[in-house]
Amino acid sequence: KDKKIACLQSSITIYKLRQCLGLLDDMDVDTARATADGYMQEYTEALPLNVGLEKLERGHGDDLVVLAVTLLVFHAHKLQRPALLRRALCYLEYASTNVAYNFYFYILKVLIYSRLGVCRLDIMQTLDIKYIQYDTLTYLVLP
């Protein structure tokens, strides 16, 4: 199990570097979708590694979901394809059923709903944050 987790973390680090260096910025819609689907496939395969984690602990493959979603959000904006936002939202909803709580998932949901023109303050309320922090997060909600 430890070897699988280390291998997964190495893969995630490589994926993050590729994305941060802009190596995925020039994809067409189909390639972006296929890449995000690949991340989600790896996430699904990594779910058994989460057995025994604490309730509020992030899963070992949760970063794959964040990578998939941010890739789709970027390309949805760049290519003017809101369908990619809806796909990203489906990824987040799926991943949310597999973990008790992941702050990043909720923040990304608020961002995507906002870009789709839907104000979901109920999601922000589940973040269990202090009122002053709402001021910091309003840029996610407001157009």
C-alpha positions in Angstrom: 0.0 0.0 0.0 2.8 2.4 0.9 4.4 1.9 -2.5 1.2 2.6 -4.3 0.7 5.8 -2.3 4.2 6.9 -3.1 3.7 6.1 -6.8 0.4 8.0 -6.8 2.0 11.1 -5.1 4.9 11.0 -7.7 2.4 11.0 -10.5 0.4 13.8 -9.0 3.6 15.9 -8.6 4.4 15.4 -12.3 0.8 16.3 -13.3 1.0 19.5 -11.2 4.3 20.5 -12.7 3.0 20.0 -16.2 0.0 22.1 -15.4 1.9 24.8 -13.6 4.5 25.1 -16.4 1.6 25.6 -18.9 2.3 22.5 -20.9 -1.4 21.7 -21.0 -2.6 25.2 -22.0 -2.8 24.6 -25.8 -5.2 21.7 -25.7 -8.3 21.4 -27.7 -11.6 20.6 -26.1 -11.4 16.8 -26.7 -7.8 16.6 -25.4 -8.7 18.6 -22.3 -11.7 16.4 -21.6 -9.7 13.2 -22.2 -6.9 14.4 -19.9 -9.3 15.3 -17.1 -11.1 11.9 -17.6 -7.7 10.2 -17.2 -7.1 12.1 -13.9 -10.5 11.0 -12.7 -9.9 7.4 -13.7 -6.7 7.4 -11.6 -8.7 9.0 -8.7 -11.2 6.3 -8.8 -8.5 3.6 -8.9 -6.8 5.3 -5.9 -10.0 5.3 -3.7 -9.1 2.0 -1.9 -5.9 3.6 -0.6 -8.1 5.9 1.5 -9.3 3.1 3.8 -8.3 3.9 7.3 -7.9 7.7 6.9 -9.4 10.0 9.5 -12.9 11.5 8.7 -11.6 15.0 7.9 -8.3 13.8 6.3 -7.9 14.5 2.6 -7.8 11.4 0.4 -4.6 10.3 -1.3 -6.0 11.0 -4.8 -8.0 14.2 -4.0 -5.4 16.3 -5.8 -6.3 14.4 -9.0 -9.8 15.8 -8.8 -8.5 19.3 -8.2 -6.2 19.0 -11.2 -9.0 17.7 -13.4 -11.4 20.4 -12.4 -8.9 23.3 -12.7 -7.9 22.0 -16.1 -11.5 22.0 -17.2 -12.2 25.4 -15.7 -9.2 26.9 -17.5 -10.2 25.5 -20.8 -13.8 26.4 -20.4 -12.8 30.0 -20.0 -10.1 29.9 -22.7 -12.3 28.1 -25.3 -15.6 29.6 -24.2 -17.1 26.1 -23.5 -19.4 26.1 -20.5 -20.0 22.4 -21.0 -16.6 21.9 -19.5 -17.7 23.7 -16.3 -20.7 21.3 -16.0 -18.4 18.3 -16.4 -16.0 19.7 -13.8 -19.0 20.2 -11.4 -19.9 16.5 -12.0 -16.4 15.5 -11.1 -16.6 17.5 -7.8 -20.0 16.1 -6.9 -18.7 12.5 -7.5 -15.6 13.1 -5.5 -17.6 14.7 -2.7 -19.5 11.4 -2.2 -16.2 9.7 -1.5 -14.8 11.9 1.2 -16.4 13.4 4.3 -15.0 16.9 3.7 -12.5 18.5 1.4 -12.3 22.3 1.6 -10.9 22.6 -1.9 -13.9 20.8 -3.4 -16.3 23.2 -1.8 -14.3 26.3 -2.9 -14.2 24.9 -6.5 -17.9 24.2 -6.5 -18.6 27.8 -5.4 -16.3 29.1 -8.2 -17.9 26.9 -10.9 -21.5 27.7 -9.9 -20.6 31.4 -10.0 -19.2 31.1 -13.5 -22.4 29.3 -14.5 -24.4 32.2 -13.1 -25.7 30.4 -10.0 -25.2 31.9 -6.5 -24.7 29.0 -4.1 -24.2 30.6 -0.7 -25.4 27.4 0.9 -22.1 25.7 -0.1 -20.1 28.6 1.4 -22.0 28.1 4.7 -20.9 24.5 4.8 -17.2 25.6 4.9 -17.5 26.4 8.6 -15.4 29.6 8.3 -15.5 32.8 10.3 -17.5 35.7 9.0 -14.4 37.8 8.2 -13.3 35.0 5.8 -16.5 35.4 3.8 -15.2 38.8 2.7 -12.1 37.1 1.3 -14.2 34.6 -0.6 -16.7 36.9 -2.1 -14.7 37.2 -5.3 -15.7 33.6 -6.0 -19.4 34.4 -5.8 -19.6 37.8 -7.4 -19.3 38.2 -11.2 
